[in-house]
Amino acid sequence: MNYNVQAAQGDLRQSTGKLLHRRKDVQDALSIGHDTFYKLVARGKLRTVKIGAATLVPDDSLRSFLASLEMEAA
């Protein structure tokens, strides 16, 4: 799977203030679907934690993934 990203305005690694992001919020933020989300998780690109039935992505995992996309695009 090859992901390309264009340079964004501002720093993508800047904290949102949230420690955990819901799966759907991550999908919306990355403009990806359910299948792609779980493929990224299975390949170790995104780390998840479970709280009850909720699947959550730690903020640092999301920021690291975005940084890796920036580095690949450079």
C-alpha positions in Angstrom: 0.0 0.0 0.0 1.5 3.3 -1.0 0.3 6.5 0.7 1.3 9.9 -0.6 0.7 13.2 1.2 1.2 16.8 0.2 2.8 19.3 2.4 0.2 20.6 4.8 -0.1 24.1 6.3 1.3 24.0 9.9 2.7 21.1 11.8 0.7 17.9 11.5 2.4 16.6 14.7 1.0 19.4 16.9 -1.1 18.0 19.6 -4.9 18.1 19.4 -5.2 18.0 23.1 -6.8 14.6 22.9 -4.9 11.5 24.1 -7.1 9.0 22.3 -9.0 9.2 19.0 -12.0 7.1 18.0 -11.6 4.9 15.0 -14.2 6.9 13.0 -12.5 10.2 13.8 -9.1 8.8 12.6 -10.8 7.5 9.4 -12.4 10.9 8.8 -9.1 12.8 9.5 -7.1 10.6 7.1 -9.9 10.3 4.6 -9.8 6.5 4.6 -12.3 3.8 4.9 -12.9 1.0 7.4 -10.9 -1.6 5.5 -7.9 0.7 5.1 -7.9 1.6 8.7 -7.7 -2.1 9.8 -5.0 -2.8 7.2 -2.9 0.0 8.7 -3.5 -1.5 12.1 -2.6 -5.0 11.0 0.6 -3.7 9.4 1.6 -1.9 12.5 1.3 1.6 11.0 -1.3 2.6 13.5 -1.4 1.3 17.1 -4.8 0.8 18.8 -6.0 0.3 22.4 -9.4 -1.0 23.5 -11.5 0.5 26.3 -14.6 -1.6 26.6 -15.9 -2.1 23.0 -14.2 1.1 21.7 -11.2 0.9 19.5 -9.0 3.9 20.0 -5.8 5.3 18.5 -3.4 7.0 20.8 -2.6 10.6 19.7 1.2 9.8 19.5 0.5 6.8 17.1 -1.6 9.0 14.8 1.1 11.8 14.8 3.9 9.3 14.1 1.9 7.8 11.2 1.4 11.3 9.7 5.1 12.1 10.2 6.1 8.9 8.4 3.9 9.9 5.5 5.6 13.3 5.3 9.0 11.7 5.3 8.0 9.3 2.5 6.7 12.2 0.4 9.9 14.2 0.9 
